Amino acid sequence: MKGTTIKPLFTNVLIKPLEAEQKTASGIVLPDSAKEKPQMGMVMAVGPGTDKEKMIVKPKQKVVYKKWAGNEIKTDAREEWLLIEQKEIMAVVEA
């Protein structure tokens, strides 16, 4: 599905997870099996919302979401993104 565009429906949000830290504070490199599942990501696309629920998050915002939120989706570039409901987002990170 090359060149595919994913457009979330209703109150769904497409998120590109940000990589977790690869090393501990003392400099030990973590193997993949020991890494925490990311809980922070960049909003790539948002659905239109519904009559009862308006969209609060916007594309290009950094957000914190629930640890086991959403469904993983593989992109054309073989990256794993998440499609989650807006209510699973806990915070917007402001710089």
PDB file with one MODEL, atoms N, CA, C and O in Angstrom:
MODEL        1
ATOM      1  N   MET A   1       0.826  -1.188   0.000  1.00  0.00           N
ATOM      2  CA  MET A   1       0.000   0.000   0.000  1.00  0.00           C
ATOM      3  C   MET A   1       0.867   1.247   0.000  1.00  0.00           C
ATOM      4  O   MET A   1       0.759   2.089   0.891  1.00  0.00           O
ATOM      5  N   LYS A   2       1.709   1.358  -0.983  1.00  0.00           N
ATOM      6  CA  LYS A   2       2.593   2.516  -1.063  1.00  0.00           C
ATOM      7  C   LYS A   2       1.804   3.784  -1.319  1.00  0.00           C
ATOM      8  O   LYS A   2       0.850   3.799  -2.097  1.00  0.00           O
ATOM      9  N   GLY A   3       2.219   4.847  -0.650  1.00  0.00           N
ATOM     10  CA  GLY A   3       1.563   6.130  -0.834  1.00  0.00           C
ATOM     11  C   GLY A   3       0.214   6.222  -0.135  1.00  0.00           C
ATOM     12  O   GLY A   3      -0.589   7.101  -0.448  1.00  0.00           O
ATOM     13  N   THR A   4      -0.037   5.330   0.798  1.00  0.00           N
ATOM     14  CA  THR A   4      -1.305   5.311   1.521  1.00  0.00           C
ATOM     15  C   THR A   4      -1.353   6.430   2.554  1.00  0.00           C
ATOM     16  O   THR A   4      -0.358   6.708   3.225  1.00  0.00           O
ATOM     17  N   THR A   5      -2.503   7.064   2.678  1.00  0.00           N
ATOM     18  CA  THR A   5      -2.725   8.076   3.702  1.00  0.00           C
ATOM     19  C   THR A   5      -3.718   7.524   4.711  1.00  0.00           C
ATOM     20  O   THR A   5      -4.757   6.979   4.338  1.00  0.00           O
ATOM     21  N   ILE A   6      -3.396   7.666   5.984  1.00  0.00           N
ATOM     22  CA  ILE A   6      -4.300   7.210   7.037  1.00  0.00           C
ATOM     23  C   ILE A   6      -5.024   8.424   7.603  1.00  0.00           C
ATOM     24  O   ILE A   6      -4.394   9.340   8.130  1.00  0.00           O
ATOM     25  N   LYS A   7      -6.349   8.426   7.492  1.00  0.00           N
ATOM     26  CA  LYS A   7      -7.172   9.517   8.019  1.00  0.00           C
ATOM     27  C   LYS A   7      -8.060   8.951   9.123  1.00  0.00           C
ATOM     28  O   LYS A   7      -8.997   8.204   8.838  1.00  0.00           O
ATOM     29  N   PRO A   8      -7.778   9.296  10.378  1.00  0.00           N
ATOM     30  CA  PRO A   8      -8.597   8.786  11.480  1.00  0.00           C
ATOM     31  C   PRO A   8     -10.051   9.245  11.364  1.00  0.00           C
ATOM     32  O   PRO A   8     -10.338  10.328  10.855  1.00  0.00           O
ATOM     33  N   LEU A   9     -10.955   8.401  11.843  1.00  0.00           N
ATOM     34  CA  LEU A   9     -12.377   8.725  11.870  1.00  0.00           C
ATOM     35  C   LEU A   9     -12.812   9.068  13.289  1.00  0.00           C
ATOM     36  O   LEU A   9     -12.149   8.694  14.257  1.00  0.00           O
ATOM     37  N   PHE A  10     -13.915   9.772  13.404  1.00  0.00           N
ATOM     38  CA  PHE A  10     -14.537  10.121  14.682  1.00  0.00           C
ATOM     39  C   PHE A  10     -13.530  10.799  15.619  1.00  0.00           C
ATOM     40  O   PHE A  10     -12.967  11.832  15.256  1.00  0.00           O
ATOM     41  N   THR A  11     -13.291  10.251  16.802  1.00  0.00           N
ATOM     42  CA  THR A  11     -12.378  10.887  17.765  1.00  0.00           C
ATOM     43  C   THR A  11     -11.050  10.139  17.859  1.00  0.00           C
ATOM     44  O   THR A  11     -10.370  10.195  18.884  1.00  0.00           O
ATOM     45  N   ASN A  12     -10.687   9.446  16.794  1.00  0.00           N
ATOM     46  CA  ASN A  12      -9.417   8.723  16.786  1.00  0.00           C
ATOM     47  C   ASN A  12      -8.271   9.651  16.423  1.00  0.00           C
ATOM     48  O   ASN A  12      -8.450  10.639  15.711  1.00  0.00           O
ATOM     49  N   VAL A  13      -7.083   9.311  16.928  1.00  0.00           N
ATOM     50  CA  VAL A  13      -5.878  10.113  16.737  1.00  0.00           C
ATOM     51  C   VAL A  13      -4.761   9.184  16.281  1.00  0.00           C
ATOM     52  O   VAL A  13      -4.562   8.121  16.868  1.00  0.00           O
ATOM     53  N   LEU A  14      -4.031   9.576  15.242  1.00  0.00           N
ATOM     54  CA  LEU A  14      -2.885   8.809  14.754  1.00  0.00           C
ATOM     55  C   LEU A  14      -1.626   9.388  15.388  1.00  0.00           C
ATOM     56  O   LEU A  14      -1.346  10.578  15.246  1.00  0.00           O
ATOM     57  N   ILE A  15      -0.865   8.545  16.088  1.00  0.00           N
ATOM     58  CA  ILE A  15       0.308   8.992  16.837  1.00  0.00           C
ATOM     59  C   ILE A  15       1.546   8.229  16.406  1.00  0.00           C
ATOM     60  O   ILE A  15       1.520   7.009  16.241  1.00  0.00           O
ATOM     61  N   LYS A  16       2.633   8.971  16.226  1.00  0.00           N
ATOM     62  CA  LYS A  16       3.941   8.363  15.988  1.00  0.00           C
ATOM     63  C   LYS A  16       4.653   8.324  17.342  1.00  0.00           C
ATOM     64  O   LYS A  16       5.052   9.371  17.852  1.00  0.00           O
ATOM     65  N   PRO A  17       4.820   7.125  17.937  1.00  0.00           N
ATOM     66  CA  PRO A  17       5.474   7.043  19.244  1.00  0.00           C
ATOM     67  C   PRO A  17       6.909   7.567  19.182  1.00  0.00           C
ATOM     68  O   PRO A  17       7.624   7.343  18.205  1.00  0.00           O
ATOM     69  N   LEU A  18       7.312   8.261  20.232  1.00  0.00           N
ATOM     70  CA  LEU A  18       8.688   8.731  20.340  1.00  0.00           C
ATOM     71  C   LEU A  18       9.487   7.651  21.040  1.00  0.00           C
ATOM     72  O   LEU A  18       9.026   7.060  22.017  1.00  0.00           O
ATOM     73  N   GLU A  19      10.681   7.396  20.540  1.00  0.00           N
ATOM     74  CA  GLU A  19      11.519   6.327  21.084  1.00  0.00           C
ATOM     75  C   GLU A  19      11.867   6.577  22.535  1.00  0.00           C
ATOM     76  O   GLU A  19      12.182   7.699  22.931  1.00  0.00           O
ATOM     77  N   ALA A  20      11.807   5.520  23.317  1.00  0.00           N
ATOM     78  CA  ALA A  20      12.224   5.590  24.716  1.00  0.00           C
ATOM     79  C   ALA A  20      13.744   5.668  24.778  1.00  0.00           C
ATOM     80  O   ALA A  20      14.436   5.318  23.822  1.00  0.00           O
ATOM     81  N   GLU A  21      14.244   6.123  25.898  1.00  0.00           N
ATOM     82  CA  GLU A  21      15.692   6.247  26.110  1.00  0.00           C
ATOM     83  C   GLU A  21      16.357   4.884  25.926  1.00  0.00           C
ATOM     84  O   GLU A  21      15.876   3.882  26.453  1.00  0.00           O
ATOM     85  N   GLN A  22      17.464   4.846  25.177  1.00  0.00           N
ATOM     86  CA  GLN A  22      18.179   3.606  24.892  1.00  0.00           C
ATOM     87  C   GLN A  22      19.138   3.202  26.008  1.00  0.00           C
ATOM     88  O   GLN A  22      19.547   2.044  26.092  1.00  0.00           O
ATOM     89  N   LYS A  23      19.502   4.173  26.878  1.00  0.00           N
ATOM     90  CA  LYS A  23      20.471   3.910  27.946  1.00  0.00           C
ATOM     91  C   LYS A  23      19.903   4.329  29.291  1.00  0.00           C
ATOM     92  O   LYS A  23      19.022   5.184  29.379  1.00  0.00           O
ATOM     93  N   THR A  24      20.432   3.704  30.337  1.00  0.00           N
ATOM     94  CA  THR A  24      20.076   4.123  31.693  1.00  0.00           C
ATOM     95  C   THR A  24      20.898   5.355  32.044  1.00  0.00           C
ATOM     96  O   THR A  24      21.795   5.737  31.292  1.00  0.00           O
ATOM     97  N   ALA A  25      20.602   5.976  33.174  1.00  0.00           N
ATOM     98  CA  ALA A  25      21.343   7.161  33.618  1.00  0.00           C
ATOM     99  C   ALA A  25      22.819   6.850  33.831  1.00  0.00           C
ATOM    100  O   ALA A  25      23.666   7.731  33.680  1.00  0.00           O
ATOM    101  N   SER A  26      23.133   5.604  34.179  1.00  0.00           N
ATOM    102  CA  SER A  26      24.535   5.225  34.406  1.00  0.00           C
ATOM    103  C   SER A  26      25.240   4.796  33.124  1.00  0.00           C
ATOM    104  O   SER A  26      26.414   4.427  33.163  1.00  0.00           O
ATOM    105  N   GLY A  27      24.538   4.837  31.979  1.00  0.00           N
ATOM    106  CA  GLY A  27      25.173   4.553  30.700  1.00  0.00           C
ATOM    107  C   GLY A  27      25.007   3.129  30.200  1.00  0.00           C
ATOM    108  O   GLY A  27      25.599   2.771  29.182  1.00  0.00           O
ATOM    109  N   ILE A  28      24.225   2.311  30.878  1.00  0.00           N
ATOM    110  CA  ILE A  28      24.013   0.932  30.443  1.00  0.00           C
ATOM    111  C   ILE A  28      23.019   0.927  29.287  1.00  0.00           C
ATOM    112  O   ILE A  28      21.935   1.502  29.392  1.00  0.00           O
ATOM    113  N   VAL A  29      23.391   0.274  28.181  1.00  0.00           N
ATOM    114  CA  VAL A  29      22.520   0.182  27.016  1.00  0.00           C
ATOM    115  C   VAL A  29      21.480  -0.909  27.269  1.00  0.00           C
ATOM    116  O   VAL A  29      21.816  -2.030  27.648  1.00  0.00           O
ATOM    117  N   LEU A  30      20.220  -0.561  27.053  1.00  0.00           N
ATOM    118  CA  LEU A  30      19.127  -1.499  27.307  1.00  0.00           C
ATOM    119  C   LEU A  30      18.822  -2.350  26.078  1.00  0.00           C
ATOM    120  O   LEU A  30      18.749  -1.820  24.970  1.00  0.00           O
ATOM    121  N   PRO A  31      18.643  -3.665  26.254  1.00  0.00           N
ATOM    122  CA  PRO A  31      18.197  -4.494  25.130  1.00  0.00           C
ATOM    123  C   PRO A  31      16.724  -4.207  24.846  1.00  0.00           C
ATOM    124  O   PRO A  31      16.016  -3.692  25.712  1.00  0.00           O
ATOM    125  N   ASP A  32      16.257  -4.536  23.642  1.00  0.00           N
ATOM    126  CA  ASP A  32      14.864  -4.271  23.271  1.00  0.00           C
ATOM    127  C   ASP A  32      13.874  -4.874  24.257  1.00  0.00           C
ATOM    128  O   ASP A  32      12.836  -4.273  24.535  1.00  0.00           O
ATOM    129  N   SER A  33      14.181  -6.048  24.785  1.00  0.00           N
ATOM    130  CA  SER A  33      13.255  -6.719  25.699  1.00  0.00           C
ATOM    131  C   SER A  33      13.096  -5.986  27.029  1.00  0.00           C
ATOM    132  O   SER A  33      12.102  -6.187  27.726  1.00  0.00           O
ATOM    133  N   ALA A  34      14.057  -5.144  27.390  1.00  0.00           N
ATOM    134  CA  ALA A  34      14.012  -4.433  28.672  1.00  0.00           C
ATOM    135  C   ALA A  34      13.451  -3.021  28.549  1.00  0.00           C
ATOM    136  O   ALA A  34      13.220  -2.358  29.561  1.00  0.00           O
ATOM    137  N   LYS A  35      13.231  -2.556  27.327  1.00  0.00           N
ATOM    138  CA  LYS A  35      12.746  -1.191  27.127  1.00  0.00           C
ATOM    139  C   LYS A  35      11.277  -1.081  27.495  1.00  0.00           C
ATOM    140  O   LYS A  35      10.486  -1.998  27.271  1.00  0.00           O
ATOM    141  N   GLU A  36      10.936   0.059  28.062  1.00  0.00           N
ATOM    142  CA  GLU A  36       9.539   0.362  28.376  1.00  0.00           C
ATOM    143  C   GLU A  36       8.807   0.702  27.082  1.00  0.00           C
ATOM    144  O   GLU A  36       9.391   1.274  26.161  1.00  0.00           O
ATOM    145  N   LYS A  37       7.545   0.353  27.019  1.00  0.00           N
ATOM    146  CA  LYS A  37       6.716   0.739  25.883  1.00  0.00           C
ATOM    147  C   LYS A  37       6.564   2.259  25.932  1.00  0.00           C
ATOM    148  O   LYS A  37       6.242   2.805  26.987  1.00  0.00           O
ATOM    149  N   PRO A  38       6.789   2.956  24.806  1.00  0.00           N
ATOM    150  CA  PRO A  38       6.685   4.424  24.823  1.00  0.00           C
ATOM    151  C   PRO A  38       5.292   4.881  25.239  1.00  0.00           C
ATOM    152  O   PRO A  38       4.289   4.231  24.942  1.00  0.00           O
ATOM    153  N   GLN A  39       5.257   6.016  25.933  1.00  0.00           N
ATOM    154  CA  GLN A  39       3.984   6.609  26.334  1.00  0.00           C
ATOM    155  C   GLN A  39       3.892   8.052  25.866  1.00  0.00           C
ATOM    156  O   GLN A  39       2.981   8.780  26.258  1.00  0.00           O
ATOM    157  N   MET A  40       4.832   8.464  25.031  1.00  0.00           N
ATOM    158  CA  MET A  40       4.832   9.819  24.509  1.00  0.00           C
ATOM    159  C   MET A  40       4.962   9.726  22.992  1.00  0.00           C
ATOM    160  O   MET A  40       5.686   8.877  22.473  1.00  0.00           O
ATOM    161  N   GLY A  41       4.259  10.602  22.293  1.00  0.00           N
ATOM    162  CA  GLY A  41       4.329  10.558  20.844  1.00  0.00           C
ATOM    163  C   GLY A  41       3.913  11.875  20.220  1.00  0.00           C
ATOM    164  O   GLY A  41       3.480  12.806  20.899  1.00  0.00           O
ATOM    165  N   MET A  42       4.059  11.922  18.894  1.00  0.00           N
ATOM    166  CA  MET A  42       3.714  13.094  18.103  1.00  0.00           C
ATOM    167  C   MET A  42       2.407  12.811  17.370  1.00  0.00           C
ATOM    168  O   MET A  42       2.273  11.780  16.710  1.00  0.00           O
ATOM    169  N   VAL A  43       1.450  13.719  17.483  1.00  0.00           N
ATOM    170  CA  VAL A  43       0.172  13.572  16.781  1.00  0.00           C
ATOM    171  C   VAL A  43       0.417  13.826  15.295  1.00  0.00           C
ATOM    172  O   VAL A  43       0.918  14.882  14.910  1.00  0.00           O
ATOM    173  N   MET A  44       0.058  12.847  14.469  1.00  0.00           N
ATOM    174  CA  MET A  44       0.258  12.961  13.028  1.00  0.00           C
ATOM    175  C   MET A  44      -1.037  13.347  12.301  1.00  0.00           C
ATOM    176  O   MET A  44      -0.998  14.055  11.294  1.00  0.00           O
ATOM    177  N   ALA A  45      -2.179  12.882  12.811  1.00  0.00           N
ATOM    178  CA  ALA A  45      -3.477  13.199  12.203  1.00  0.00           C
ATOM    179  C   ALA A  45      -4.569  12.991  13.247  1.00  0.00           C
ATOM    180  O   ALA A  45      -4.419  12.184  14.165  1.00  0.00           O
ATOM    181  N   VAL A  46      -5.663  13.725  13.098  1.00  0.00           N
ATOM    182  CA  VAL A  46      -6.797  13.584  14.021  1.00  0.00           C
ATOM    183  C   VAL A  46      -8.091  13.434  13.225  1.00  0.00           C
ATOM    184  O   VAL A  46      -8.219  13.938  12.110  1.00  0.00           O
ATOM    185  N   GLY A  47      -9.037  12.733  13.827  1.00  0.00           N
ATOM    186  CA  GLY A  47     -10.353  12.602  13.216  1.00  0.00           C
ATOM    187  C   GLY A  47     -11.138  13.901  13.355  1.00  0.00           C
ATOM    188  O   GLY A  47     -10.685  14.829  14.024  1.00  0.00           O
ATOM    189  N   PRO A  48     -12.307  13.975  12.730  1.00  0.00           N
ATOM    190  CA  PRO A  48     -13.108  15.203  12.768  1.00  0.00           C
ATOM    191  C   PRO A  48     -13.864  15.423  14.073  1.00  0.00           C
ATOM    192  O   PRO A  48     -14.438  16.492  14.280  1.00  0.00           O
ATOM    193  N   GLY A  49     -13.874  14.422  14.961  1.00  0.00           N
ATOM    194  CA  GLY A  49     -14.665  14.528  16.181  1.00  0.00           C
ATOM    195  C   GLY A  49     -16.099  14.098  15.919  1.00  0.00           C
ATOM    196  O   GLY A  49     -16.426  13.591  14.845  1.00  0.00           O
ATOM    197  N   THR A  50     -16.947  14.307  16.914  1.00  0.00           N
ATOM    198  CA  THR A  50     -18.372  13.978  16.776  1.00  0.00           C
ATOM    199  C   THR A  50     -19.188  15.157  17.298  1.00  0.00           C
ATOM    200  O   THR A  50     -18.628  16.137  17.791  1.00  0.00           O
ATOM    201  N   ASP A  51     -20.498  15.060  17.187  1.00  0.00           N
ATOM    202  CA  ASP A  51     -21.366  16.120  17.716  1.00  0.00           C
ATOM    203  C   ASP A  51     -21.198  16.265  19.222  1.00  0.00           C
ATOM    204  O   ASP A  51     -21.311  17.369  19.756  1.00  0.00           O
ATOM    205  N   LYS A  52     -20.927  15.155  19.912  1.00  0.00           N
ATOM    206  CA  LYS A  52     -20.804  15.168  21.370  1.00  0.00           C
ATOM    207  C   LYS A  52     -19.380  15.392  21.859  1.00  0.00           C
ATOM    208  O   LYS A  52     -19.177  15.835  22.989  1.00  0.00           O
ATOM    209  N   GLU A  53     -18.396  15.093  21.024  1.00  0.00           N
ATOM    210  CA  GLU A  53     -17.003  15.231  21.459  1.00  0.00           C
ATOM    211  C   GLU A  53     -16.173  15.954  20.401  1.00  0.00           C
ATOM    212  O   GLU A  53     -15.961  15.441  19.302  1.00  0.00           O
ATOM    213  N   LYS A  54     -15.711  17.146  20.749  1.00  0.00           N
ATOM    214  CA  LYS A  54     -14.869  17.935  19.855  1.00  0.00           C
ATOM    215  C   LYS A  54     -13.413  17.499  20.022  1.00  0.00           C
ATOM    216  O   LYS A  54     -13.029  16.982  21.071  1.00  0.00           O
ATOM    217  N   MET A  55     -12.622  17.708  18.995  1.00  0.00           N
ATOM    218  CA  MET A  55     -11.209  17.332  19.054  1.00  0.00           C
ATOM    219  C   MET A  55     -10.416  18.424  19.771  1.00  0.00           C
ATOM    220  O   MET A  55     -10.508  19.603  19.430  1.00  0.00           O
ATOM    221  N   ILE A  56      -9.645  18.012  20.760  1.00  0.00           N
ATOM    222  CA  ILE A  56      -8.820  18.926  21.546  1.00  0.00           C
ATOM    223  C   ILE A  56      -7.393  18.937  21.016  1.00  0.00           C
ATOM    224  O   ILE A  56      -6.766  19.992  20.926  1.00  0.00           O
ATOM    225  N   VAL A  57      -6.879  17.754  20.662  1.00  0.00           N
ATOM    226  CA  VAL A  57      -5.497  17.671  20.175  1.00  0.00           C
ATOM    227  C   VAL A  57      -5.440  18.011  18.694  1.00  0.00           C
ATOM    228  O   VAL A  57      -6.422  17.879  17.964  1.00  0.00           O
ATOM    229  N   LYS A  58      -4.251  18.456  18.273  1.00  0.00           N
ATOM    230  CA  LYS A  58      -4.033  18.864  16.889  1.00  0.00           C
ATOM    231  C   LYS A  58      -2.753  18.217  16.362  1.00  0.00           C
ATOM    232  O   LYS A  58      -1.877  17.858  17.148  1.00  0.00           O
ATOM    233  N   PRO A  59      -2.634  18.063  15.035  1.00  0.00           N
ATOM    234  CA  PRO A  59      -1.395  17.516  14.482  1.00  0.00           C
ATOM    235  C   PRO A  59      -0.177  18.334  14.924  1.00  0.00           C
ATOM    236  O   PRO A  59      -0.255  19.548  15.115  1.00  0.00           O
ATOM    237  N   LYS A  60       0.932  17.639  15.076  1.00  0.00           N
ATOM    238  CA  LYS A  60       2.241  18.190  15.464  1.00  0.00           C
ATOM    239  C   LYS A  60       2.348  18.508  16.951  1.00  0.00           C
ATOM    240  O   LYS A  60       3.334  19.112  17.375  1.00  0.00           O
ATOM    241  N   GLN A  61       1.363  18.118  17.749  1.00  0.00           N
ATOM    242  CA  GLN A  61       1.479  18.276  19.201  1.00  0.00           C
ATOM    243  C   GLN A  61       2.118  17.016  19.779  1.00  0.00           C
ATOM    244  O   GLN A  61       1.870  15.904  19.313  1.00  0.00           O
ATOM    245  N   LYS A  62       2.950  17.217  20.812  1.00  0.00           N
ATOM    246  CA  LYS A  62       3.533  16.088  21.531  1.00  0.00           C
ATOM    247  C   LYS A  62       2.578  15.762  22.670  1.00  0.00           C
ATOM    248  O   LYS A  62       2.162  16.650  23.414  1.00  0.00           O
ATOM    249  N   VAL A  63       2.230  14.472  22.805  1.00  0.00           N
ATOM    250  CA  VAL A  63       1.257  14.061  23.813  1.00  0.00           C
ATOM    251  C   VAL A  63       1.759  12.881  24.642  1.00  0.00           C
ATOM    252  O   VAL A  63       2.651  12.139  24.230  1.00  0.00           O
ATOM    253  N   VAL A  64       1.161  12.734  25.814  1.00  0.00           N
ATOM    254  CA  VAL A  64       1.389  11.579  26.680  1.00  0.00           C
ATOM    255  C   VAL A  64       0.091  10.782  26.668  1.00  0.00           C
ATOM    256  O   VAL A  64      -0.990  11.336  26.870  1.00  0.00           O
ATOM    257  N   TYR A  65       0.207   9.475  26.428  1.00  0.00           N
ATOM    258  CA  TYR A  65      -0.981   8.637  26.348  1.00  0.00           C
ATOM    259  C   TYR A  65      -0.845   7.419  27.257  1.00  0.00           C
ATOM    260  O   TYR A  65       0.246   7.113  27.739  1.00  0.00           O
ATOM    261  N   LYS A  66      -1.955   6.732  27.485  1.00  0.00           N
ATOM    262  CA  LYS A  66      -1.966   5.558  28.357  1.00  0.00           C
ATOM    263  C   LYS A  66      -1.068   4.464  27.784  1.00  0.00           C
ATOM    264  O   LYS A  66      -0.974   4.298  26.568  1.00  0.00           O
ATOM    265  N   LYS A  67      -0.421   3.733  28.661  1.00  0.00           N
ATOM    266  CA  LYS A  67       0.598   2.757  28.279  1.00  0.00           C
ATOM    267  C   LYS A  67       0.134   1.728  27.250  1.00  0.00           C
ATOM    268  O   LYS A  67       0.878   1.436  26.314  1.00  0.00           O
ATOM    269  N   TRP A  68      -1.035   1.183  27.385  1.00  0.00           N
ATOM    270  CA  TRP A  68      -1.497   0.131  26.471  1.00  0.00           C
ATOM    271  C   TRP A  68      -2.587   0.644  25.540  1.00  0.00           C
ATOM    272  O   TRP A  68      -3.441  -0.126  25.099  1.00  0.00           O
ATOM    273  N   ALA A  69      -2.565   1.927  25.241  1.00  0.00           N
ATOM    274  CA  ALA A  69      -3.603   2.544  24.417  1.00  0.00           C
ATOM    275  C   ALA A  69      -3.492   2.136  22.952  1.00  0.00           C
ATOM    276  O   ALA A  69      -2.397   1.920  22.434  1.00  0.00           O
ATOM    277  N   GLY A  70      -4.631   2.035  22.305  1.00  0.00           N
ATOM    278  CA  GLY A  70      -4.719   1.957  20.861  1.00  0.00           C
ATOM    279  C   GLY A  70      -4.289   0.680  20.177  1.00  0.00           C
ATOM    280  O   GLY A  70      -4.000  -0.340  20.803  1.00  0.00           O
ATOM    281  N   ASN A  71      -4.262   0.787  18.858  1.00  0.00           N
ATOM    282  CA  ASN A  71      -3.876  -0.309  17.976  1.00  0.00           C
ATOM    283  C   ASN A  71      -2.662   0.101  17.162  1.00  0.00           C
ATOM    284  O   ASN A  71      -2.600   1.218  16.650  1.00  0.00           O
ATOM    285  N   GLU A  72      -1.691  -0.808  17.042  1.00  0.00           N
ATOM    286  CA  GLU A  72      -0.500  -0.514  16.248  1.00  0.00           C
ATOM    287  C   GLU A  72      -0.817  -0.661  14.767  1.00  0.00           C
ATOM    288  O   GLU A  72      -1.527  -1.576  14.349  1.00  0.00           O
ATOM    289  N   ILE A  73      -0.269   0.268  13.985  1.00  0.00           N
ATOM    290  CA  ILE A  73      -0.438   0.263  12.537  1.00  0.00           C
ATOM    291  C   ILE A  73       0.940   0.417  11.919  1.00  0.00           C
ATOM    292  O   ILE A  73       1.710   1.286  12.329  1.00  0.00           O
ATOM    293  N   LYS A  74       1.262  -0.418  10.935  1.00  0.00           N
ATOM    294  CA  LYS A  74       2.545  -0.289  10.238  1.00  0.00           C
ATOM    295  C   LYS A  74       2.363   0.653   9.053  1.00  0.00           C
ATOM    296  O   LYS A  74       1.413   0.526   8.281  1.00  0.00           O
ATOM    297  N   THR A  75       3.292   1.603   8.924  1.00  0.00           N
ATOM    298  CA  THR A  75       3.238   2.558   7.815  1.00  0.00           C
ATOM    299  C   THR A  75       3.989   1.994   6.615  1.00  0.00           C
ATOM    300  O   THR A  75       4.609   0.934   6.700  1.00  0.00           O
ATOM    301  N   ASP A  76       3.926   2.717   5.491  1.00  0.00           N
ATOM    302  CA  ASP A  76       4.668   2.310   4.291  1.00  0.00           C
ATOM    303  C   ASP A  76       6.160   2.222   4.567  1.00  0.00           C
ATOM    304  O   ASP A  76       6.861   1.400   3.977  1.00  0.00           O
ATOM    305  N   ALA A  77       6.646   3.081   5.475  1.00  0.00           N
ATOM    306  CA  ALA A  77       8.075   3.110   5.815  1.00  0.00           C
ATOM    307  C   ALA A  77       8.413   2.074   6.891  1.00  0.00           C
ATOM    308  O   ALA A  77       9.507   2.090   7.454  1.00  0.00           O
ATOM    309  N   ARG A  78       7.470   1.179   7.168  1.00  0.00           N
ATOM    310  CA  ARG A  78       7.642   0.101   8.158  1.00  0.00           C
ATOM    311  C   ARG A  78       7.819   0.612   9.587  1.00  0.00           C
ATOM    312  O   ARG A  78       8.430  -0.053  10.425  1.00  0.00           O
ATOM    313  N   GLU A  79       7.287   1.781   9.849  1.00  0.00           N
ATOM    314  CA  GLU A  79       7.279   2.307  11.213  1.00  0.00           C
ATOM    315  C   GLU A  79       5.988   1.848  11.874  1.00  0.00           C
ATOM    316  O   GLU A  79       4.982   1.621  11.201  1.00  0.00           O
ATOM    317  N   GLU A  80       6.021   1.712  13.197  1.00  0.00           N
ATOM    318  CA  GLU A  80       4.812   1.347  13.928  1.00  0.00           C
ATOM    319  C   GLU A  80       4.229   2.590  14.583  1.00  0.00           C
ATOM    320  O   GLU A  80       4.849   3.189  15.462  1.00  0.00           O
ATOM    321  N   TRP A  81       3.039   2.972  14.152  1.00  0.00           N
ATOM    322  CA  TRP A  81       2.328   4.098  14.715  1.00  0.00           C
ATOM    323  C   TRP A  81       1.132   3.563  15.488  1.00  0.00           C
ATOM    324  O   TRP A  81       0.818   2.375  15.407  1.00  0.00           O
ATOM    325  N   LEU A  82       0.471   4.426  16.231  1.00  0.00           N
ATOM    326  CA  LEU A  82      -0.693   4.026  17.023  1.00  0.00           C
ATOM    327  C   LEU A  82      -1.931   4.784  16.573  1.00  0.00           C
ATOM    328  O   LEU A  82      -1.868   5.974  16.265  1.00  0.00           O
ATOM    329  N   LEU A  83      -3.043   4.090  16.538  1.00  0.00           N
ATOM    330  CA  LEU A  83      -4.334   4.719  16.305  1.00  0.00           C
ATOM    331  C   LEU A  83      -5.099   4.569  17.613  1.00  0.00           C
ATOM    332  O   LEU A  83      -5.508   3.468  17.982  1.00  0.00           O
ATOM    333  N   ILE A  84      -5.290   5.695  18.315  1.00  0.00           N
ATOM    334  CA  ILE A  84      -5.924   5.647  19.634  1.00  0.00           C
ATOM    335  C   ILE A  84      -7.097   6.618  19.700  1.00  0.00           C
ATOM    336  O   ILE A  84      -7.213   7.530  18.882  1.00  0.00           O
ATOM    337  N   GLU A  85      -7.958   6.405  20.681  1.00  0.00           N
ATOM    338  CA  GLU A  85      -9.063   7.332  20.904  1.00  0.00           C
ATOM    339  C   GLU A  85      -8.541   8.539  21.677  1.00  0.00           C
ATOM    340  O   GLU A  85      -7.659   8.406  22.525  1.00  0.00           O
ATOM    341  N   GLN A  86      -9.084   9.711  21.383  1.00  0.00           N
ATOM    342  CA  GLN A  86      -8.642  10.939  22.043  1.00  0.00           C
ATOM    343  C   GLN A  86      -8.699  10.821  23.568  1.00  0.00           C
ATOM    344  O   GLN A  86      -7.842  11.375  24.256  1.00  0.00           O
ATOM    345  N   LYS A  87      -9.691  10.111  24.104  1.00  0.00           N
ATOM    346  CA  LYS A  87      -9.836   9.996  25.558  1.00  0.00           C
ATOM    347  C   LYS A  87      -8.694   9.217  26.208  1.00  0.00           C
ATOM    348  O   LYS A  87      -8.556   9.245  27.431  1.00  0.00           O
ATOM    349  N   GLU A  88      -7.862   8.514  25.410  1.00  0.00           N
ATOM    350  CA  GLU A  88      -6.711   7.793  25.950  1.00  0.00           C
ATOM    351  C   GLU A  88      -5.471   8.686  26.056  1.00  0.00           C
ATOM    352  O   GLU A  88      -4.434   8.259  26.565  1.00  0.00           O
ATOM    353  N   ILE A  89      -5.584   9.926  25.573  1.00  0.00           N
ATOM    354  CA  ILE A  89      -4.490  10.895  25.697  1.00  0.00           C
ATOM    355  C   ILE A  89      -4.651  11.599  27.035  1.00  0.00           C
ATOM    356  O   ILE A  89      -5.718  12.127  27.347  1.00  0.00           O
ATOM    357  N   MET A  90      -3.574  11.602  27.828  1.00  0.00           N
ATOM    358  CA  MET A  90      -3.654  12.161  29.178  1.00  0.00           C
ATOM    359  C   MET A  90      -3.153  13.591  29.262  1.00  0.00           C
ATOM    360  O   MET A  90      -3.576  14.334  30.147  1.00  0.00           O
ATOM    361  N   ALA A  91      -2.245  14.005  28.349  1.00  0.00           N
ATOM    362  CA  ALA A  91      -1.682  15.353  28.445  1.00  0.00           C
ATOM    363  C   ALA A  91      -1.058  15.769  27.119  1.00  0.00           C
ATOM    364  O   ALA A  91      -0.649  14.932  26.315  1.00  0.00           O
ATOM    365  N   VAL A  92      -0.997  17.079  26.912  1.00  0.00           N
ATOM    366  CA  VAL A  92      -0.259  17.675  25.800  1.00  0.00           C
ATOM    367  C   VAL A  92       1.019  18.245  26.398  1.00  0.00           C
ATOM    368  O   VAL A  92       0.974  18.945  27.409  1.00  0.00           O
ATOM    369  N   VAL A  93       2.163  17.948  25.774  1.00  0.00           N
ATOM    370  CA  VAL A  93       3.454  18.426  26.268  1.00  0.00           C
ATOM    371  C   VAL A  93       3.780  19.736  25.567  1.00  0.00           C
ATOM    372  O   VAL A  93       3.846  19.791  24.339  1.00  0.00           O
ATOM    373  N   GLU A  94       3.984  20.790  26.348  1.00  0.00           N
ATOM    374  CA  GLU A  94       4.332  22.096  25.785  1.00  0.00           C
ATOM    375  C   GLU A  94       5.793  22.382  26.062  1.00  0.00           C
ATOM    376  O   GLU A  94       6.286  22.137  27.163  1.00  0.00           O
ATOM    377  N   ALA A  95       6.482  22.902  25.060  1.00  0.00           N
ATOM    378  CA  ALA A  95       7.920  23.183  25.209  1.00  0.00           C
ATOM    379  C   ALA A  95       8.166  24.456  25.978  1.00  0.00           C
ATOM    380  O   ALA A  95       9.317  24.835  26.191  1.00  0.00           O
TER     381      ALA A  95
ENDMDL
END
